[in-house]
């Protein structure tokens, strides 16, 4: 606004000087025309400054538009990925041996020795203690504690997790447990057991917690117990336990 006022004032002064100069002799006109030219140059500079401010405003507006469109694109991608995950859980629910409730992961244990997650579904939604927790890739863990609207589930890698499992290839059974360093393994395998890396591990259906045939993971390595009385197999879970966002809780029949 101030630059516009200066521009107008400069133009009026210039017109005044031109009017005076037209009635002066040549020498007088030259004397008057010099400040006129200076004022004209000043007017041009002020015009350039005004144009610069307009360009900067347009640049800031374009940056704001780019930021808004980038956020909208990110939101659209997130929605697409979430829809894909939920669709997979719905398909899993239709094939599950019992009814299933979908829950969002809203918290995670910060301690390595306690591998657990917090869910946004609880007793009111039918969640019960020991309910198996799954994703389309395989078994995640089991529900340990249930509140009215939330629940806590321990993962396969939690030291308190236990599940009877079976090797798909040989039908050898074993006990899957979590470890204090955030891994899981099958213990108490006979020394003569036929077990190899990449063997597929499934739930054995022993007991009342886990139905038979849920995918657990694959064997990555085998070692003997220090006492040489049994073998231990390290297992890599099929489920990406560090990237859980939604899970399915299998409900009691």
C-alpha positions, 0 to 999 in steps of 0.5 A: 500500500505504501509503495503504491502511494509513493508511485502515485506521488512520483507520477504527479511530480513527474507530470508537474515537472514536464508541465513546467519544462514545456514553458522553459527555454532549453537550458531550463528544461534540461535542469528540470528534466534531470530530477524528472528522469530520476523520479521516473527511475524511482517509479520504475524501481518501486514498480519492480518492488511491488512486482517482487512482493506479488511474486513472493505472495504467489510463491507462498500460495503455491507452496501452501498448495503443494503442502496441502496436496502432498498431505491429501496424497499421503492420506489417500495412500494411508486409506488405501493401505488400511482398506487393503489390510482390513479386506485381508482380515475380513477374508481371514474371518470368513475362513477362520474356525470361529468368529473373529473381532477386528481390533486396532493396535493402540499401544505397544510395550516399550520393554524388550523383555515384555513383547505385548500390544494394546488393542482397542477392543475389550470385553464388551466386544466379546474379547476374552483371555487367551483368545488367539490373535492373528493377521492374514500372514499368521499367528501373532499371539494371545490375549493376556488381559481384558478390560471393558474396552481394551485388551493386552495381548502377548506376542509370540516373542514374549517370554510368557507365550507358550503354544503347542506346534507341529512341523508341517513336513514331518508332523513332529510336535514341539513347544513354541516359546518366546525368549527374553531377547525378543525371539521365539523357538521350539524347545524339547525336540528329540535329538533324533528329530527330523527338522531342517531350516525352512520347515513350516511351523503350524499350531498343533491344536493341543489344548483349548487355546489355539485351533489346529493349523494356524500358520506360525513361521518357519525354522531358521536354525537348529541347535542342541541343548547344552545338556545334549538331551534335546534340540532347539529350533529358532523360528521366524514368525510369518507375521510382521510383529513390529508393524502391527496396526490391525489384528483379528481376535478369534472368539470362543465358539 
